[in-house]
């Protein structure tokens, strides 16, 4: 983290994910004087000013003295945001958390070479994110370490070996929180149907999800082994799991994630064509 503390970090875009990263950095000791955020929305700028950050609506001003620039804008806004800044990223590391924006697209729009692409996920908002990172071979180890330290302020960082794997990361962890929320919704609804008060069903479901995740993280056993450990022969858990198997839930989950991966590939292709 010491390398990060000596860096001037600028965000282009001050939305939820940027605010999550900013909060994580500040909690780890990053001086607010070294963080600058540019955003066109006045309400967002006012919120960021309350944290005593450097705030502006001028992207060129925001990146002027930056060592690291974090791109946190909507994909559809990327071209309009970056084209006026082309050639102004010399000696700056760019970290992009823009969904679907390939490294080559970022380079084309900025003229920069030092680009790290990140697929974060929304639990970063509570410092439990899972971030997939990719950088081409010419990006130095020092830049990779710096990107890891910045993203680690809000959760787990995992490097992938090819940019194509970012689409798989998107399917597994980028979209992943929604899958678990979907499961939670279904369990809460089932609890209500069986006579539980909604608050009771919700509390039991959420705590069970938290406990299961914590067990899986801390245990030396795999999730499959943990599942077997709580499945007694002819018991209640087995009765439920047999229904899942008959409905081919596992196969359907795999098919669903493959669909998410395919859509991530399509979006990246669409964005790449739009910036040419």
C-alpha angles and dihedrals in degrees: 000000000000092000090053093051090061094051132093105226122197127190123205099203125026103208129129099294092046090049090050091054092045091051091049093049093049091048088055093053104268107156111243088223088068095054122083126180129193120197133155095217114091095207091056092048091051091051091051092047088061087065088055092243125150103263132185142154092221113091093194091055091046095057098037097099098021125130091187126029118197115201109212105160133121113276092240090056096048099093095047091047098048105036094073089051097052112139095016097099100078112145091006129119112225118208112188122198091171109130113242096005108133121211092247091054091052091048092049092052097043107029087229127134102194101079129152119187120210134189105199128177134222099257083077082084087072096035094258099101127143112219126191113203132194133179131170118252095261093063106101126243089242090058091047091051091049092051090048092052092050095049093042087068087080105032148298120356122205124180119214125205100227135032090234088067090064087075089057090047088052091053096046106036107002093061093019100098089063091057092055092045087053090053090048091051090052094048092048090050091050091050090052091048089054092053105268121138110253092242091051093047090048095048093048093047097048095045090048091052091049093047094047092050092048092049091050092049097047101034124092087218123090121245088255091056092046090052091052091049092060095041110092117194110267090358133131095270092052090050090056095043091051088059089051090051094049089051089049090234093164093052091045092052090053091049090049093052090048087055090051090050091050092050090049089054091049093049091049090051092049092050092046091054092047094058097049 
